[in-house]
Amino acid sequence: MAELTVATLKHHHPLYLQSSDTPGIALHTVKLTGPENYGLWSRSMRLALLVKDKLGFVDGTCLKSTYKGNLAT
């Protein structure tokens, strides 16, 4: 029988999922309506992603090649 290994991630690791990290949760309440509120929306979204340690997935600093093994599959 294959042995199951469980990787342990620290809570600040980008691949760590909190219980609140679900697809249906709104990150913030600012709705993008067009160019007139893009600056406000962008700052709000970046802050929301930064707080959840997920900004790297959007700005390209968190790359799949950085993580080895089962975490990156």
N, CA, C, O and CB atoms as a CASP TS submission, in Angstrom:
PFRMAT TS
TARGET T0000
AUTHOR 0000-0000-0000
METHOD Language model
MODEL 1
PARENT N/A
ATOM      1  N   MET     1       0.842  -1.173   0.000  1.00  0.00           N
ATOM      2  CA  MET     1       0.000   0.000   0.000  1.00  0.00           C
ATOM      3  C   MET     1       0.892   1.244   0.000  1.00  0.00           C
ATOM      4  O   MET     1       1.913   1.278   0.687  1.00  0.00           O
ATOM      5  CB  MET     1      -0.961  -0.006   1.220  1.00  0.00           C
ATOM      6  N   ALA     2       0.510   2.253  -0.763  1.00  0.00           N
ATOM      7  CA  ALA     2       1.293   3.486  -0.847  1.00  0.00           C
ATOM      8  C   ALA     2       1.177   4.259   0.459  1.00  0.00           C
ATOM      9  O   ALA     2       0.122   4.301   1.091  1.00  0.00           O
ATOM     10  CB  ALA     2       0.825   4.359  -2.035  1.00  0.00           C
ATOM     11  N   GLU     3       2.271   4.855   0.834  1.00  0.00           N
ATOM     12  CA  GLU     3       2.289   5.629   2.072  1.00  0.00           C
ATOM     13  C   GLU     3       1.860   7.061   1.776  1.00  0.00           C
ATOM     14  O   GLU     3       2.335   7.670   0.817  1.00  0.00           O
ATOM     15  CB  GLU     3       3.699   5.600   2.726  1.00  0.00           C
ATOM     16  N   LEU     4       0.980   7.588   2.583  1.00  0.00           N
ATOM     17  CA  LEU     4       0.480   8.942   2.412  1.00  0.00           C
ATOM     18  C   LEU     4       1.332   9.891   3.233  1.00  0.00           C
ATOM     19  O   LEU     4       1.531   9.680   4.429  1.00  0.00           O
ATOM     20  CB  LEU     4      -1.008   9.042   2.821  1.00  0.00           C
ATOM     21  N   THR     5       1.835  10.936   2.592  1.00  0.00           N
ATOM     22  CA  THR     5       2.592  11.951   3.316  1.00  0.00           C
ATOM     23  C   THR     5       1.821  13.259   3.252  1.00  0.00           C
ATOM     24  O   THR     5       1.234  13.599   2.225  1.00  0.00           O
ATOM     25  CB  THR     5       4.029  12.118   2.729  1.00  0.00           C
ATOM     26  N   VAL     6       1.828  13.965   4.328  1.00  0.00           N
ATOM     27  CA  VAL     6       1.120  15.232   4.415  1.00  0.00           C
ATOM     28  C   VAL     6       2.140  16.334   4.625  1.00  0.00           C
ATOM     29  O   VAL     6       2.928  16.299   5.571  1.00  0.00           O
ATOM     30  CB  VAL     6       0.066  15.218   5.558  1.00  0.00           C
ATOM     31  N   ALA     7       2.116  17.308   3.735  1.00  0.00           N
ATOM     32  CA  ALA     7       3.022  18.448   3.870  1.00  0.00           C
ATOM     33  C   ALA     7       2.410  19.454   4.834  1.00  0.00           C
ATOM     34  O   ALA     7       1.207  19.713   4.796  1.00  0.00           O
ATOM     35  CB  ALA     7       3.306  19.110   2.488  1.00  0.00           C
ATOM     36  N   THR     8       3.229  20.005   5.681  1.00  0.00           N
ATOM     37  CA  THR     8       2.775  21.016   6.627  1.00  0.00           C
ATOM     38  C   THR     8       3.231  22.385   6.143  1.00  0.00           C
ATOM     39  O   THR     8       4.413  22.597   5.872  1.00  0.00           O
ATOM     40  CB  THR     8       3.310  20.727   8.058  1.00  0.00           C
ATOM     41  N   LEU     9       2.289  23.308   6.038  1.00  0.00           N
ATOM     42  CA  LEU     9       2.594  24.660   5.596  1.00  0.00           C
ATOM     43  C   LEU     9       2.350  25.635   6.734  1.00  0.00           C
ATOM     44  O   LEU     9       1.409  25.478   7.512  1.00  0.00           O
ATOM     45  CB  LEU     9       1.752  25.042   4.364  1.00  0.00           C
ATOM     46  N   LYS    10       3.196  26.628   6.822  1.00  0.00           N
ATOM     47  CA  LYS    10       2.985  27.705   7.795  1.00  0.00           C
ATOM     48  C   LYS    10       1.840  28.594   7.299  1.00  0.00           C
ATOM     49  O   LYS    10       1.571  28.648   6.099  1.00  0.00           O
ATOM     50  CB  LYS    10       4.300  28.547   8.004  1.00  0.00           C
ATOM     51  N   HIS    11       1.176  29.279   8.206  1.00  0.00           N
ATOM     52  CA  HIS    11       0.008  30.083   7.838  1.00  0.00           C
ATOM     53  C   HIS    11       0.347  31.253   6.925  1.00  0.00           C
ATOM     54  O   HIS    11      -0.552  31.778   6.268  1.00  0.00           O
ATOM     55  CB  HIS    11      -0.661  30.602   9.078  1.00  0.00           C
ATOM     56  N   HIS    12       1.597  31.683   6.854  1.00  0.00           N
ATOM     57  CA  HIS    12       1.969  32.796   5.982  1.00  0.00           C
ATOM     58  C   HIS    12       2.480  32.328   4.617  1.00  0.00           C
ATOM     59  O   HIS    12       2.854  33.159   3.789  1.00  0.00           O
ATOM     60  CB  HIS    12       3.027  33.644   6.658  1.00  0.00           C
ATOM     61  N   HIS    13       2.502  31.023   4.369  1.00  0.00           N
ATOM     62  CA  HIS    13       2.945  30.461   3.093  1.00  0.00           C
ATOM     63  C   HIS    13       1.888  30.759   2.027  1.00  0.00           C
ATOM     64  O   HIS    13       0.697  30.619   2.307  1.00  0.00           O
ATOM     65  CB  HIS    13       3.198  28.918   3.213  1.00  0.00           C
ATOM     66  N   PRO    14       2.282  31.167   0.815  1.00  0.00           N
ATOM     67  CA  PRO    14       1.296  31.507  -0.224  1.00  0.00           C
ATOM     68  C   PRO    14       0.356  30.365  -0.605  1.00  0.00           C
ATOM     69  O   PRO    14      -0.771  30.618  -1.030  1.00  0.00           O
ATOM     70  CB  PRO    14       2.010  31.967  -1.451  1.00  0.00           C
ATOM     71  N   LEU    15       0.794  29.121  -0.461  1.00  0.00           N
ATOM     72  CA  LEU    15      -0.057  27.988  -0.832  1.00  0.00           C
ATOM     73  C   LEU    15      -0.965  27.517   0.301  1.00  0.00           C
ATOM     74  O   LEU    15      -1.782  26.617   0.107  1.00  0.00           O
ATOM     75  CB  LEU    15       0.799  26.841  -1.291  1.00  0.00           C
ATOM     76  N   TYR    16      -0.828  28.114   1.473  1.00  0.00           N
ATOM     77  CA  TYR    16      -1.663  27.742   2.611  1.00  0.00           C
ATOM     78  C   TYR    16      -3.072  28.288   2.391  1.00  0.00           C
ATOM     79  O   TYR    16      -3.240  29.453   2.032  1.00  0.00           O
ATOM     80  CB  TYR    16      -1.060  28.277   3.948  1.00  0.00           C
ATOM     81  N   LEU    17      -4.073  27.454   2.604  1.00  0.00           N
ATOM     82  CA  LEU    17      -5.458  27.891   2.464  1.00  0.00           C
ATOM     83  C   LEU    17      -6.109  28.022   3.830  1.00  0.00           C
ATOM     84  O   LEU    17      -6.142  27.071   4.611  1.00  0.00           O
ATOM     85  CB  LEU    17      -6.252  26.914   1.585  1.00  0.00           C
ATOM     86  N   GLN    18      -6.621  29.200   4.102  1.00  0.00           N
ATOM     87  CA  GLN    18      -7.381  29.438   5.321  1.00  0.00           C
ATOM     88  C   GLN    18      -8.788  28.875   5.121  1.00  0.00           C
ATOM     89  O   GLN    18      -9.194  28.592   3.994  1.00  0.00           O
ATOM     90  CB  GLN    18      -7.424  30.966   5.675  1.00  0.00           C
ATOM     91  N   SER    19      -9.512  28.717   6.192  1.00  0.00           N
ATOM     92  CA  SER    19     -10.892  28.230   6.074  1.00  0.00           C
ATOM     93  C   SER    19     -11.770  29.230   5.324  1.00  0.00           C
ATOM     94  O   SER    19     -12.806  28.853   4.776  1.00  0.00           O
ATOM     95  CB  SER    19     -11.482  27.955   7.466  1.00  0.00           C
ATOM     96  N   SER    20     -11.367  30.499   5.294  1.00  0.00           N
ATOM     97  CA  SER    20     -12.142  31.524   4.592  1.00  0.00           C
ATOM     98  C   SER    20     -11.748  31.661   3.122  1.00  0.00           C
ATOM     99  O   SER    20     -12.331  32.483   2.415  1.00  0.00           O
ATOM    100  CB  SER    20     -11.975  32.857   5.285  1.00  0.00           C
ATOM    101  N   ASP    21     -10.786  30.891   2.645  1.00  0.00           N
ATOM    102  CA  ASP    21     -10.351  30.959   1.248  1.00  0.00           C
ATOM    103  C   ASP    21     -11.221  30.052   0.385  1.00  0.00           C
ATOM    104  O   ASP    21     -10.831  28.938   0.038  1.00  0.00           O
ATOM    105  CB  ASP    21      -8.860  30.560   1.115  1.00  0.00           C
ATOM    106  N   THR    22     -12.391  30.545   0.052  1.00  0.00           N
ATOM    107  CA  THR    22     -13.319  29.790  -0.782  1.00  0.00           C
ATOM    108  C   THR    22     -13.704  30.639  -1.991  1.00  0.00           C
ATOM    109  O   THR    22     -13.672  31.867  -1.912  1.00  0.00           O
ATOM    110  CB  THR    22     -14.584  29.369   0.026  1.00  0.00           C
ATOM    111  N   PRO    23     -14.066  30.010  -3.102  1.00  0.00           N
ATOM    112  CA  PRO    23     -14.382  30.768  -4.316  1.00  0.00           C
ATOM    113  C   PRO    23     -15.571  31.715  -4.174  1.00  0.00           C
ATOM    114  O   PRO    23     -15.644  32.710  -4.895  1.00  0.00           O
ATOM    115  CB  PRO    23     -14.650  29.818  -5.432  1.00  0.00           C
ATOM    116  N   GLY    24     -16.489  31.436  -3.282  1.00  0.00           N
ATOM    117  CA  GLY    24     -17.681  32.261  -3.165  1.00  0.00           C
ATOM    118  C   GLY    24     -17.545  33.482  -2.273  1.00  0.00           C
ATOM    119  O   GLY    24     -18.478  34.279  -2.176  1.00  0.00           O
ATOM    120  N   ILE    25     -16.412  33.642  -1.624  1.00  0.00           N
ATOM    121  CA  ILE    25     -16.222  34.760  -0.697  1.00  0.00           C
ATOM    122  C   ILE    25     -15.756  36.005  -1.450  1.00  0.00           C
ATOM    123  O   ILE    25     -14.816  35.937  -2.242  1.00  0.00           O
ATOM    124  CB  ILE    25     -15.202  34.386   0.402  1.00  0.00           C
ATOM    125  N   ALA    26     -16.408  37.137  -1.205  1.00  0.00           N
ATOM    126  CA  ALA    26     -15.982  38.406  -1.800  1.00  0.00           C
ATOM    127  C   ALA    26     -14.769  38.930  -1.037  1.00  0.00           C
ATOM    128  O   ALA    26     -14.784  39.003   0.192  1.00  0.00           O
ATOM    129  CB  ALA    26     -17.142  39.452  -1.783  1.00  0.00           C
ATOM    130  N   LEU    27     -13.724  39.293  -1.768  1.00  0.00           N
ATOM    131  CA  LEU    27     -12.517  39.814  -1.125  1.00  0.00           C
ATOM    132  C   LEU    27     -12.715  41.232  -0.615  1.00  0.00           C
ATOM    133  O   LEU    27     -12.159  41.609   0.416  1.00  0.00           O
ATOM    134  CB  LEU    27     -11.347  39.777  -2.092  1.00  0.00           C
ATOM    135  N   HIS    28     -13.499  42.012  -1.327  1.00  0.00           N
ATOM    136  CA  HIS    28     -13.782  43.382  -0.900  1.00  0.00           C
ATOM    137  C   HIS    28     -15.098  43.811  -1.525  1.00  0.00           C
ATOM    138  O   HIS    28     -15.648  43.102  -2.367  1.00  0.00           O
ATOM    139  CB  HIS    28     -12.627  44.358  -1.298  1.00  0.00           C
ATOM    140  N   THR    29     -15.602  44.962  -1.121  1.00  0.00           N
ATOM    141  CA  THR    29     -16.931  45.382  -1.559  1.00  0.00           C
ATOM    142  C   THR    29     -16.912  46.397  -2.691  1.00  0.00           C
ATOM    143  O   THR    29     -17.971  46.780  -3.189  1.00  0.00           O
ATOM    144  CB  THR    29     -17.678  45.953  -0.405  1.00  0.00           C
ATOM    145  N   VAL    30     -15.737  46.840  -3.105  1.00  0.00           N
ATOM    146  CA  VAL    30     -15.652  47.832  -4.178  1.00  0.00           C
ATOM    147  C   VAL    30     -15.864  47.133  -5.519  1.00  0.00           C
ATOM    148  O   VAL    30     -15.110  46.231  -5.882  1.00  0.00           O
ATOM    149  CB  VAL    30     -14.277  48.575  -4.150  1.00  0.00           C
ATOM    150  N   LYS    31     -16.881  47.551  -6.242  1.00  0.00           N
ATOM    151  CA  LYS    31     -17.182  46.957  -7.544  1.00  0.00           C
ATOM    152  C   LYS    31     -16.537  47.806  -8.639  1.00  0.00           C
ATOM    153  O   LYS    31     -16.673  49.030  -8.652  1.00  0.00           O
ATOM    154  CB  LYS    31     -18.726  46.844  -7.766  1.00  0.00           C
ATOM    155  N   LEU    32     -15.837  47.144  -9.552  1.00  0.00           N
ATOM    156  CA  LEU    32     -15.224  47.845 -10.678  1.00  0.00           C
ATOM    157  C   LEU    32     -16.317  48.231 -11.661  1.00  0.00           C
ATOM    158  O   LEU    32     -17.000  47.370 -12.216  1.00  0.00           O
ATOM    159  CB  LEU    32     -14.137  46.967 -11.370  1.00  0.00           C
ATOM    160  N   THR    33     -16.477  49.536 -11.873  1.00  0.00           N
ATOM    161  CA  THR    33     -17.518  50.019 -12.778  1.00  0.00           C
ATOM    162  C   THR    33     -16.948  50.580 -14.067  1.00  0.00           C
ATOM    163  O   THR    33     -17.699  50.870 -14.999  1.00  0.00           O
ATOM    164  CB  THR    33     -18.350  51.072 -12.095  1.00  0.00           C
ATOM    165  N   GLY    34     -15.649  50.736 -14.136  1.00  0.00           N
ATOM    166  CA  GLY    34     -15.010  51.275 -15.338  1.00  0.00           C
ATOM    167  C   GLY    34     -13.784  52.084 -14.968  1.00  0.00           C
ATOM    168  O   GLY    34     -13.294  52.000 -13.842  1.00  0.00           O
ATOM    169  N   PRO    35     -13.287  52.869 -15.915  1.00  0.00           N
ATOM    170  CA  PRO    35     -12.058  53.626 -15.659  1.00  0.00           C
ATOM    171  C   PRO    35     -12.200  54.663 -14.544  1.00  0.00           C
ATOM    172  O   PRO    35     -11.207  55.065 -13.939  1.00  0.00           O
ATOM    173  CB  PRO    35     -11.620  54.316 -16.920  1.00  0.00           C
ATOM    174  N   GLU    36     -13.421  55.090 -14.276  1.00  0.00           N
ATOM    175  CA  GLU    36     -13.608  56.138 -13.267  1.00  0.00           C
ATOM    176  C   GLU    36     -13.290  55.670 -11.845  1.00  0.00           C
ATOM    177  O   GLU    36     -12.954  56.503 -11.004  1.00  0.00           O
ATOM    178  CB  GLU    36     -15.030  56.644 -13.320  1.00  0.00           C
ATOM    179  N   ASN    37     -13.382  54.383 -11.547  1.00  0.00           N
ATOM    180  CA  ASN    37     -13.048  53.933 -10.189  1.00  0.00           C
ATOM    181  C   ASN    37     -11.976  52.838 -10.190  1.00  0.00           C
ATOM    182  O   ASN    37     -11.821  52.119  -9.203  1.00  0.00           O
ATOM    183  CB  ASN    37     -14.304  53.420  -9.486  1.00  0.00           C
ATOM    184  N   TYR    38     -11.233  52.712 -11.303  1.00  0.00           N
ATOM    185  CA  TYR    38     -10.210  51.668 -11.382  1.00  0.00           C
ATOM    186  C   TYR    38      -9.143  51.825 -10.299  1.00  0.00           C
ATOM    187  O   TYR    38      -8.735  50.829  -9.702  1.00  0.00           O
ATOM    188  CB  TYR    38      -9.553  51.685 -12.756  1.00  0.00           C
ATOM    189  N   GLY    39      -8.686  53.034 -10.032  1.00  0.00           N
ATOM    190  CA  GLY    39      -7.647  53.262  -9.017  1.00  0.00           C
ATOM    191  C   GLY    39      -8.088  52.780  -7.639  1.00  0.00           C
ATOM    192  O   GLY    39      -7.339  52.084  -6.953  1.00  0.00           O
ATOM    193  N   LEU    40      -9.289  53.147  -7.239  1.00  0.00           N
ATOM    194  CA  LEU    40      -9.830  52.725  -5.947  1.00  0.00           C
ATOM    195  C   LEU    40      -9.995  51.208  -5.901  1.00  0.00           C
ATOM    196  O   LEU    40      -9.604  50.564  -4.928  1.00  0.00           O
ATOM    197  CB  LEU    40     -11.177  53.416  -5.674  1.00  0.00           C
ATOM    198  N   TRP    41     -10.580  50.639  -6.964  1.00  0.00           N
ATOM    199  CA  TRP    41     -10.776  49.187  -7.032  1.00  0.00           C
ATOM    200  C   TRP    41      -9.443  48.446  -6.993  1.00  0.00           C
ATOM    201  O   TRP    41      -9.312  47.451  -6.280  1.00  0.00           O
ATOM    202  CB  TRP    41     -11.544  48.812  -8.304  1.00  0.00           C
ATOM    203  N   SER    42      -8.464  48.914  -7.740  1.00  0.00           N
ATOM    204  CA  SER    42      -7.158  48.263  -7.813  1.00  0.00           C
ATOM    205  C   SER    42      -6.459  48.261  -6.454  1.00  0.00           C
ATOM    206  O   SER    42      -5.931  47.235  -6.027  1.00  0.00           O
ATOM    207  CB  SER    42      -6.279  48.958  -8.853  1.00  0.00           C
ATOM    208  N   ARG    43      -6.455  49.407  -5.779  1.00  0.00           N
ATOM    209  CA  ARG    43      -5.835  49.480  -4.440  1.00  0.00           C
ATOM    210  C   ARG    43      -6.560  48.569  -3.457  1.00  0.00           C
ATOM    211  O   ARG    43      -5.924  47.893  -2.648  1.00  0.00           O
ATOM    212  CB  ARG    43      -5.843  50.935  -3.913  1.00  0.00           C
ATOM    213  N   SER    44      -7.871  48.551  -3.526  1.00  0.00           N
ATOM    214  CA  SER    44      -8.663  47.719  -2.630  1.00  0.00           C
ATOM    215  C   SER    44      -8.399  46.232  -2.878  1.00  0.00           C
ATOM    216  O   SER    44      -8.262  45.461  -1.928  1.00  0.00           O
ATOM    217  CB  SER    44     -10.152  48.028  -2.801  1.00  0.00           C
ATOM    218  N   MET    45      -8.328  45.830  -4.140  1.00  0.00           N
ATOM    219  CA  MET    45      -8.084  44.431  -4.488  1.00  0.00           C
ATOM    220  C   MET    45      -6.672  44.010  -4.095  1.00  0.00           C
ATOM    221  O   MET    45      -6.477  42.924  -3.550  1.00  0.00           O
ATOM    222  CB  MET    45      -8.302  44.206  -5.988  1.00  0.00           C
ATOM    223  N   ARG    46      -5.683  44.868  -4.370  1.00  0.00           N
ATOM    224  CA  ARG    46      -4.298  44.544  -4.010  1.00  0.00           C
ATOM    225  C   ARG    46      -4.162  44.379  -2.501  1.00  0.00           C
ATOM    226  O   ARG    46      -3.475  43.467  -2.042  1.00  0.00           O
ATOM    227  CB  ARG    46      -3.335  45.637  -4.515  1.00  0.00           C
ATOM    228  N   LEU    47      -4.799  45.239  -1.731  1.00  0.00           N
ATOM    229  CA  LEU    47      -4.737  45.140  -0.278  1.00  0.00           C
ATOM    230  C   LEU    47      -5.404  43.853   0.207  1.00  0.00           C
ATOM    231  O   LEU    47      -4.880  43.178   1.092  1.00  0.00           O
ATOM    232  CB  LEU    47      -5.402  46.362   0.370  1.00  0.00           C
ATOM    233  N   ALA    48      -6.549  43.516  -0.364  1.00  0.00           N
ATOM    234  CA  ALA    48      -7.250  42.284   0.029  1.00  0.00           C
ATOM    235  C   ALA    48      -6.402  41.054  -0.275  1.00  0.00           C
ATOM    236  O   ALA    48      -6.336  40.135   0.542  1.00  0.00           O
ATOM    237  CB  ALA    48      -8.606  42.180  -0.696  1.00  0.00           C
ATOM    238  N   LEU    49      -5.755  41.022  -1.436  1.00  0.00           N
ATOM    239  CA  LEU    49      -4.898  39.889  -1.798  1.00  0.00           C
ATOM    240  C   LEU    49      -3.636  39.853  -0.942  1.00  0.00           C
ATOM    241  O   LEU    49      -3.171  38.776  -0.568  1.00  0.00           O
ATOM    242  CB  LEU    49      -4.520  39.959  -3.281  1.00  0.00           C
ATOM    243  N   LEU    50      -3.084  41.013  -0.631  1.00  0.00           N
ATOM    244  CA  LEU    50      -1.885  41.092   0.209  1.00  0.00           C
ATOM    245  C   LEU    50      -2.164  40.553   1.607  1.00  0.00           C
ATOM    246  O   LEU    50      -1.350  39.812   2.159  1.00  0.00           O
ATOM    247  CB  LEU    50      -1.382  42.542   0.294  1.00  0.00           C
ATOM    248  N   VAL    51      -3.288  40.912   2.173  1.00  0.00           N
ATOM    249  CA  VAL    51      -3.661  40.462   3.513  1.00  0.00           C
ATOM    250  C   VAL    51      -3.810  38.941   3.554  1.00  0.00           C
ATOM    251  O   VAL    51      -3.480  38.313   4.560  1.00  0.00           O
ATOM    252  CB  VAL    51      -4.969  41.136   3.959  1.00  0.00           C
ATOM    253  N   LYS    52      -4.300  38.354   2.476  1.00  0.00           N
ATOM    254  CA  LYS    52      -4.487  36.898   2.426  1.00  0.00           C
ATOM    255  C   LYS    52      -3.258  36.167   1.888  1.00  0.00           C
ATOM    256  O   LYS    52      -3.315  34.959   1.660  1.00  0.00           O
ATOM    257  CB  LYS    52      -5.692  36.559   1.566  1.00  0.00           C
ATOM    258  N   ASP    53      -2.145  36.883   1.680  1.00  0.00           N
ATOM    259  CA  ASP    53      -0.903  36.305   1.134  1.00  0.00           C
ATOM    260  C   ASP    53      -1.125  35.661  -0.228  1.00  0.00           C
ATOM    261  O   ASP    53      -0.537  34.619  -0.518  1.00  0.00           O
ATOM    262  CB  ASP    53      -0.332  35.269   2.102  1.00  0.00           C
ATOM    263  N   LYS    54      -1.952  36.254  -1.055  1.00  0.00           N
ATOM    264  CA  LYS    54      -2.243  35.707  -2.383  1.00  0.00           C
ATOM    265  C   LYS    54      -1.861  36.664  -3.511  1.00  0.00           C
ATOM    266  O   LYS    54      -2.087  36.342  -4.677  1.00  0.00           O
ATOM    267  CB  LYS    54      -3.715  35.366  -2.488  1.00  0.00           C
ATOM    268  N   LEU    55      -1.295  37.816  -3.204  1.00  0.00           N
ATOM    269  CA  LEU    55      -0.944  38.799  -4.224  1.00  0.00           C
ATOM    270  C   LEU    55       0.081  38.241  -5.209  1.00  0.00           C
ATOM    271  O   LEU    55       0.054  38.600  -6.387  1.00  0.00           O
ATOM    272  CB  LEU    55      -0.403  40.065  -3.570  1.00  0.00           C
ATOM    273  N   GLY    56       0.967  37.385  -4.759  1.00  0.00           N
ATOM    274  CA  GLY    56       1.995  36.807  -5.623  1.00  0.00           C
ATOM    275  C   GLY    56       1.440  36.016  -6.790  1.00  0.00           C
ATOM    276  O   GLY    56       2.101  35.904  -7.822  1.00  0.00           O
ATOM    277  N   PHE    57       0.252  35.468  -6.655  1.00  0.00           N
ATOM    278  CA  PHE    57      -0.365  34.729  -7.756  1.00  0.00           C
ATOM    279  C   PHE    57      -0.799  35.673  -8.874  1.00  0.00           C
ATOM    280  O   PHE    57      -0.890  35.264 -10.031  1.00  0.00           O
ATOM    281  CB  PHE    57      -1.567  33.922  -7.250  1.00  0.00           C
ATOM    282  N   VAL    58      -1.066  36.921  -8.538  1.00  0.00           N
ATOM    283  CA  VAL    58      -1.528  37.896  -9.517  1.00  0.00           C
ATOM    284  C   VAL    58      -0.365  38.691 -10.109  1.00  0.00           C
ATOM    285  O   VAL    58      -0.332  38.929 -11.317  1.00  0.00           O
ATOM    286  CB  VAL    58      -2.536  38.842  -8.880  1.00  0.00           C
ATOM    287  N   ASP    59       0.586  39.101  -9.273  1.00  0.00           N
ATOM    288  CA  ASP    59       1.682  39.941  -9.774  1.00  0.00           C
ATOM    289  C   ASP    59       2.879  39.148 -10.300  1.00  0.00           C
ATOM    290  O   ASP    59       3.855  39.742 -10.758  1.00  0.00           O
ATOM    291  CB  ASP    59       2.147  40.860  -8.684  1.00  0.00           C
ATOM    292  N   GLY    60       2.817  37.821 -10.241  1.00  0.00           N
ATOM    293  CA  GLY    60       3.858  36.986 -10.831  1.00  0.00           C
ATOM    294  C   GLY    60       5.034  36.662  -9.936  1.00  0.00           C
ATOM    295  O   GLY    60       5.990  36.035 -10.394  1.00  0.00           O
ATOM    296  N   THR    61       5.001  37.070  -8.667  1.00  0.00           N
ATOM    297  CA  THR    61       6.119  36.763  -7.768  1.00  0.00           C
ATOM    298  C   THR    61       6.020  35.367  -7.170  1.00  0.00           C
ATOM    299  O   THR    61       7.014  34.853  -6.658  1.00  0.00           O
ATOM    300  CB  THR    61       6.184  37.786  -6.654  1.00  0.00           C
ATOM    301  N   CYS    62       4.873  34.751  -7.219  1.00  0.00           N
ATOM    302  CA  CYS    62       4.690  33.384  -6.726  1.00  0.00           C
ATOM    303  C   CYS    62       4.587  32.461  -7.937  1.00  0.00           C
ATOM    304  O   CYS    62       3.528  32.344  -8.555  1.00  0.00           O
ATOM    305  CB  CYS    62       3.412  33.266  -5.809  1.00  0.00           C
ATOM    306  N   LEU    63       5.695  31.812  -8.264  1.00  0.00           N
ATOM    307  CA  LEU    63       5.758  30.961  -9.449  1.00  0.00           C
ATOM    308  C   LEU    63       5.680  29.492  -9.079  1.00  0.00           C
ATOM    309  O   LEU    63       6.202  29.078  -8.043  1.00  0.00           O
ATOM    310  CB  LEU    63       7.035  31.233 -10.230  1.00  0.00           C
ATOM    311  N   LYS    64       5.029  28.703  -9.923  1.00  0.00           N
ATOM    312  CA  LYS    64       4.906  27.270  -9.684  1.00  0.00           C
ATOM    313  C   LYS    64       6.277  26.609  -9.599  1.00  0.00           C
ATOM    314  O   LYS    64       6.463  25.675  -8.819  1.00  0.00           O
ATOM    315  CB  LYS    64       4.075  26.615 -10.787  1.00  0.00           C
ATOM    316  N   SER    65       7.232  27.078 -10.385  1.00  0.00           N
ATOM    317  CA  SER    65       8.572  26.481 -10.396  1.00  0.00           C
ATOM    318  C   SER    65       9.303  26.661  -9.068  1.00  0.00           C
ATOM    319  O   SER    65      10.287  25.968  -8.807  1.00  0.00           O
ATOM    320  CB  SER    65       9.399  27.086 -11.516  1.00  0.00           C
ATOM    321  N   THR    66       8.837  27.579  -8.229  1.00  0.00           N
ATOM    322  CA  THR    66       9.439  27.813  -6.917  1.00  0.00           C
ATOM    323  C   THR    66       9.149  26.660  -5.967  1.00  0.00           C
ATOM    324  O   THR    66       9.946  26.380  -5.071  1.00  0.00           O
ATOM    325  CB  THR    66       8.927  29.123  -6.320  1.00  0.00           C
ATOM    326  N   TYR    67       8.027  25.995  -6.150  1.00  0.00           N
ATOM    327  CA  TYR    67       7.578  24.959  -5.229  1.00  0.00           C
ATOM    328  C   TYR    67       7.771  23.582  -5.840  1.00  0.00           C
ATOM    329  O   TYR    67       7.399  23.343  -6.989  1.00  0.00           O
ATOM    330  CB  TYR    67       6.111  25.172  -4.851  1.00  0.00           C
ATOM    331  N   LYS    68       8.340  22.699  -5.081  1.00  0.00           N
ATOM    332  CA  LYS    68       8.658  21.351  -5.554  1.00  0.00           C
ATOM    333  C   LYS    68       7.654  20.343  -4.998  1.00  0.00           C
ATOM    334  O   LYS    68       6.974  20.606  -4.006  1.00  0.00           O
ATOM    335  CB  LYS    68      10.097  20.957  -5.145  1.00  0.00           C
ATOM    336  N   GLY    69       7.573  19.200  -5.647  1.00  0.00           N
ATOM    337  CA  GLY    69       6.787  18.091  -5.116  1.00  0.00           C
ATOM    338  C   GLY    69       5.299  18.239  -5.308  1.00  0.00           C
ATOM    339  O   GLY    69       4.837  18.894  -6.242  1.00  0.00           O
ATOM    340  N   ASN    70       4.551  17.621  -4.410  1.00  0.00           N
ATOM    341  CA  ASN    70       3.098  17.562  -4.515  1.00  0.00           C
ATOM    342  C   ASN    70       2.416  18.908  -4.335  1.00  0.00           C
ATOM    343  O   ASN    70       1.269  19.074  -4.749  1.00  0.00           O
ATOM    344  CB  ASN    70       2.565  16.606  -3.507  1.00  0.00           C
ATOM    345  N   LEU    71       3.097  19.875  -3.727  1.00  0.00           N
ATOM    346  CA  LEU    71       2.473  21.176  -3.518  1.00  0.00           C
ATOM    347  C   LEU    71       2.220  21.897  -4.833  1.00  0.00           C
ATOM    348  O   LEU    71       1.307  22.718  -4.922  1.00  0.00           O
ATOM    349  CB  LEU    71       3.339  22.034  -2.618  1.00  0.00           C
ATOM    350  N   ALA    72       3.006  21.607  -5.842  1.00  0.00           N
ATOM    351  CA  ALA    72       2.914  22.334  -7.107  1.00  0.00           C
ATOM    352  C   ALA    72       2.127  21.588  -8.177  1.00  0.00           C
ATOM    353  O   ALA    72       2.153  21.990  -9.340  1.00  0.00           O
ATOM    354  CB  ALA    72       4.290  22.629  -7.620  1.00  0.00           C
ATOM    355  N   THR    73       1.436  20.523  -7.822  1.00  0.00           N
ATOM    356  CA  THR    73       0.693  19.775  -8.839  1.00  0.00           C
ATOM    357  C   THR    73      -0.761  20.148  -8.836  1.00  0.00           C
ATOM    358  O   THR    73      -1.537  19.615  -9.629  1.00  0.00           O
ATOM    359  CB  THR    73       0.837  18.286  -8.623  1.00  0.00           C
TER
END
